[in-house]
Amino acid sequence: MEDLDPPAVRRWARLAADALGRARGELDALNVFPVADGDTGTNLHLTMLSAAEAVESLPDDVGAEVVWQTLSYGALVGARGNSGVIVSQALRGLAEVLKDGSDLRAGLARAAALARQSVARPVDGTVLSVLAAAAQAVQDLRSGPGEVARRAAEAARAALRRTPDQLDVLARSGVVDAGGAGLAIVLETLAAVITGVHRERYEVPGPTARVSPMTEVGAGYEVMYLLDADDAAVARLRTELDAMGESLVVVGGEGLWNVHVHVGEAGPAVEAGLRAGRPHRIRITYLAERTHRAGPGRGVVAVAAGDGIAALFEECGAVVVRREPGGRPALPAMLAAIRQAGDEVVVLPNDEAAGAVASAAAEIAREDGVAVSVLPTRATVQGLAALAVHDPLRRFDDDVVAMTDAAGHTRHGHLALADQEAVTSAGLCRPGDVLGLIDGDVAVIGDTLDGVATLVVDRMVAGGGELVTLVTGARAPALLADHVAGHLSRVRPDVDLVVYQGEQDGYPLLIGVE
């Protein structure tokens, strides 16, 4: 092709949106900068999807200027996240040049310049570096648009590989920049449309090291809004927001702007927008740091109260939300984990109180289009049983039924130490007594952990069972599980036994019978 005519712009926008959609889970898994919120791929996909839908809504006979302006507008109003806003500004730069001609080299240069200007504090090793390298590589090239696009895409891919050398957090995490990886796909699809040489899939470099899971809460808020305001008011707003937070990106022009910033408190950032003009489409997201997972689609979120239990769920591919013994997980952390896990998410609360938090988070996530099912798991052993039969290749509803069935066929028990005198369903207990609970009710009161553990297991398997699971606590005696195993080998040699070190506080032993 000699230029990007309106049909080609439409094809590019749709091809880029679809390619980002297929790659978004892998891009999300790379996301560690500016915050590890695991949504860069999703944000880039939604940004490009908004641009594609905008140009596809135009009549077929409109000219190049209208198509490019509509592409830019669609990206601006639909931009999500730090990288999405920057890419929308890059599209604006291309539109400013290409609406009047076919000089792709000049368009890439303008795109790189506008993108860098939009960021209050540019950082090397990000999408800005990748875009700048692509523009620089073709500035002296005297070739047609096909060769220019191909060279720009190659340069973007090479610059992407260098990002860990430029940004320490990427090197420590063993990843390339997520936004830069998404931009490389956008430029590669541009080259594909112009040259006619398409790929079946556009590569996303995987992590070279395991990205450490992070579930700590307290990273502040991402505030985004569209703003109707004049240039002078926006200049003052930039200064105000820059002093208030970080990752500030303000893009747009001609009275309409897209504002993005990370702040400790969301209210003042919105109030600043009110002073500057008329903010609308206000979006506030809690920036809980999230566990990374590789790949889009089906995911599982599991609540865990011990290091060993958390490791067990993570090894099985679940996104883990931690809670303190006797406590419940924070709603923002639960919501962040659901959004990170995928498009279809099964939540294993593994505790009655956590179940209420999970249900509330699921309602919020469903508003964003995530399919969420919260299973009624009341104990860790039920969550482990459900996760054991999880199959992401099944239909979502069928997977939920199978996991629910496995959890429902798992009786749960645990040992606890009485800290006060009380009347229980098994009689009077005193401080220091060992309590054996089955399905939430006290069934046995005794003097020793060994004795109560064997009595509880005997009662649980008496009603039928093929598999006994023991999860030992942080303060459990070293031979507690061995004692139960020896007892079972004598009285029920037909029963299989699995033992895990859960390292949970509070309960010396968790027991499951399937």
Secondary structure in CASP SS format (residue, H / E / C, confidence):
PFRMAT SS
TARGET T0000
AUTHOR 0000-0000-0000
METHOD secondary structure of the structure
MODEL  1
M C 1.00
E C 1.00
D C 1.00
L C 1.00
D C 1.00
P H 1.00
P H 1.00
A H 1.00
V H 1.00
R H 1.00
R H 1.00
W H 1.00
A H 1.00
R H 1.00
L H 1.00
A H 1.00
A H 1.00
D H 1.00
A H 1.00
L H 1.00
G H 1.00
R H 1.00
A H 1.00
R H 1.00
G H 1.00
E H 1.00
L H 1.00
D H 1.00
A H 1.00
L H 1.00
N C 1.00
V C 1.00
F C 1.00
P C 1.00
V C 1.00
A C 1.00
D C 1.00
G C 1.00
D C 1.00
T H 1.00
G H 1.00
T H 1.00
N H 1.00
L H 1.00
H H 1.00
L H 1.00
T H 1.00
M H 1.00
L H 1.00
S H 1.00
A H 1.00
A H 1.00
E H 1.00
A H 1.00
V H 1.00
E H 1.00
S C 1.00
L C 1.00
P C 1.00
D C 1.00
D C 1.00
V C 1.00
G C 1.00
A H 1.00
E H 1.00
V H 1.00
V H 1.00
W H 1.00
Q H 1.00
T H 1.00
L H 1.00
S H 1.00
Y H 1.00
G H 1.00
A H 1.00
L H 1.00
V H 1.00
G H 1.00
A C 1.00
R C 1.00
G H 1.00
N H 1.00
S H 1.00
G H 1.00
V H 1.00
I H 1.00
V H 1.00
S H 1.00
Q H 1.00
A H 1.00
L H 1.00
R H 1.00
G H 1.00
L H 1.00
A H 1.00
E H 1.00
V H 1.00
L H 1.00
K C 1.00
D C 1.00
G C 1.00
S C 1.00
D C 1.00
L H 1.00
R H 1.00
A H 1.00
G H 1.00
L H 1.00
A H 1.00
R H 1.00
A H 1.00
A H 1.00
A H 1.00
L H 1.00
A H 1.00
R H 1.00
Q H 1.00
S H 1.00
V E 1.00
A C 1.00
R C 1.00
P C 1.00
V C 1.00
D C 1.00
G C 1.00
T C 1.00
V H 1.00
L H 1.00
S H 1.00
V H 1.00
L H 1.00
A H 1.00
A H 1.00
A H 1.00
A H 1.00
Q H 1.00
A H 1.00
V C 1.00
Q C 1.00
D C 1.00
L C 1.00
R C 1.00
S C 1.00
G C 1.00
P H 1.00
G H 1.00
E H 1.00
V H 1.00
A H 1.00
R H 1.00
R H 1.00
A H 1.00
A H 1.00
E H 1.00
A H 1.00
A H 1.00
R H 1.00
A H 1.00
A H 1.00
L H 1.00
R H 1.00
R H 1.00
T H 1.00
P H 1.00
D H 1.00
Q H 1.00
L C 1.00
D H 1.00
V H 1.00
L H 1.00
A H 1.00
R H 1.00
S H 1.00
G C 1.00
V C 1.00
V C 1.00
D C 1.00
A H 1.00
G H 1.00
G H 1.00
A H 1.00
G H 1.00
L H 1.00
A H 1.00
I H 1.00
V H 1.00
L H 1.00
E H 1.00
T H 1.00
L H 1.00
A H 1.00
A H 1.00
V H 1.00
I H 1.00
T H 1.00
G C 1.00
V C 1.00
H C 1.00
R C 1.00
E C 1.00
R C 1.00
Y C 1.00
E C 1.00
V C 1.00
P C 1.00
G C 1.00
P C 1.00
T C 1.00
A C 1.00
R C 1.00
V C 1.00
S C 1.00
P C 1.00
M C 1.00
T C 1.00
E C 1.00
V C 1.00
G C 1.00
A C 1.00
G C 1.00
Y E 1.00
E E 1.00
V E 1.00
M E 1.00
Y E 1.00
L E 1.00
L E 1.00
D E 1.00
A C 1.00
D C 1.00
D H 1.00
A H 1.00
A H 1.00
V H 1.00
A H 1.00
R H 1.00
L H 1.00
R H 1.00
T H 1.00
E H 1.00
L H 1.00
D H 1.00
A H 1.00
M H 1.00
G E 1.00
E E 1.00
S E 1.00
L E 1.00
V E 1.00
V E 1.00
V E 1.00
G E 1.00
G E 1.00
E C 1.00
G C 1.00
L E 1.00
W E 1.00
N E 1.00
V E 1.00
H E 1.00
V E 1.00
H E 1.00
V E 1.00
G C 1.00
E C 1.00
A H 1.00
G H 1.00
P H 1.00
A H 1.00
V H 1.00
E H 1.00
A H 1.00
G H 1.00
L H 1.00
R H 1.00
A H 1.00
G C 1.00
R E 1.00
P E 1.00
H E 1.00
R E 1.00
I E 1.00
R E 1.00
I E 1.00
T E 1.00
Y E 1.00
L C 1.00
A C 1.00
E C 1.00
R C 1.00
T C 1.00
H C 1.00
R C 1.00
A C 1.00
G C 1.00
P C 1.00
G C 1.00
R E 1.00
G E 1.00
V E 1.00
V E 1.00
A E 1.00
V E 1.00
A E 1.00
A C 1.00
G E 1.00
D H 1.00
G H 1.00
I H 1.00
A H 1.00
A H 1.00
L H 1.00
F H 1.00
E H 1.00
E H 1.00
C C 1.00
G C 1.00
A C 1.00
V E 1.00
V E 1.00
V E 1.00
R E 1.00
R C 1.00
E C 1.00
P C 1.00
G C 1.00
G C 1.00
R C 1.00
P C 1.00
A C 1.00
L H 1.00
P H 1.00
A H 1.00
M H 1.00
L H 1.00
A H 1.00
A H 1.00
I H 1.00
R H 1.00
Q H 1.00
A H 1.00
G C 1.00
D C 1.00
E E 1.00
V E 1.00
V E 1.00
V E 1.00
L E 1.00
P C 1.00
N C 1.00
D C 1.00
E H 1.00
A H 1.00
A H 1.00
G H 1.00
A H 1.00
V H 1.00
A H 1.00
S H 1.00
A H 1.00
A H 1.00
A H 1.00
E H 1.00
I H 1.00
A H 1.00
R H 1.00
E H 1.00
D C 1.00
G C 1.00
V C 1.00
A E 1.00
V E 1.00
S E 1.00
V E 1.00
L C 1.00
P C 1.00
T C 1.00
R C 1.00
A C 1.00
T H 1.00
V H 1.00
Q H 1.00
G H 1.00
L H 1.00
A H 1.00
A H 1.00
L H 1.00
A H 1.00
V C 1.00
H C 1.00
D C 1.00
P C 1.00
L C 1.00
R C 1.00
R C 1.00
F H 1.00
D H 1.00
D H 1.00
D H 1.00
V H 1.00
V H 1.00
A H 1.00
M H 1.00
T H 1.00
D H 1.00
A H 1.00
A H 1.00
G H 1.00
H C 1.00
T C 1.00
R E 1.00
H E 1.00
G E 1.00
H E 1.00
L E 1.00
A E 1.00
L E 1.00
A C 1.00
D C 1.00
Q C 1.00
E C 1.00
A E 1.00
V E 1.00
T E 1.00
S C 1.00
A C 1.00
G E 1.00
L E 1.00
C E 1.00
R C 1.00
P C 1.00
G C 1.00
D C 1.00
V E 1.00
L E 1.00
G E 1.00
L E 1.00
I E 1.00
D C 1.00
G C 1.00
D E 1.00
V E 1.00
A E 1.00
V E 1.00
I E 1.00
G E 1.00
D C 1.00
T C 1.00
L H 1.00
D H 1.00
G H 1.00
V H 1.00
A H 1.00
T H 1.00
L H 1.00
V H 1.00
V H 1.00
D H 1.00
R H 1.00
M H 1.00
V H 1.00
A H 1.00
G C 1.00
G C 1.00
G C 1.00
E C 1.00
L E 1.00
V E 1.00
T E 1.00
L E 1.00
V E 1.00
T E 1.00
G C 1.00
A C 1.00
R C 1.00
A C 1.00
P C 1.00
A C 1.00
L C 1.00
L H 1.00
A H 1.00
D H 1.00
H H 1.00
V H 1.00
A H 1.00
G H 1.00
H H 1.00
L H 1.00
S H 1.00
R H 1.00
V H 1.00
R C 1.00
P C 1.00
D C 1.00
V C 1.00
D E 1.00
L E 1.00
V E 1.00
V E 1.00
Y E 1.00
Q E 1.00
G C 1.00
E C 1.00
Q E 1.00
D C 1.00
G C 1.00
Y C 1.00
P C 1.00
L E 1.00
L E 1.00
I E 1.00
G E 1.00
V E 1.00
E C 1.00
END
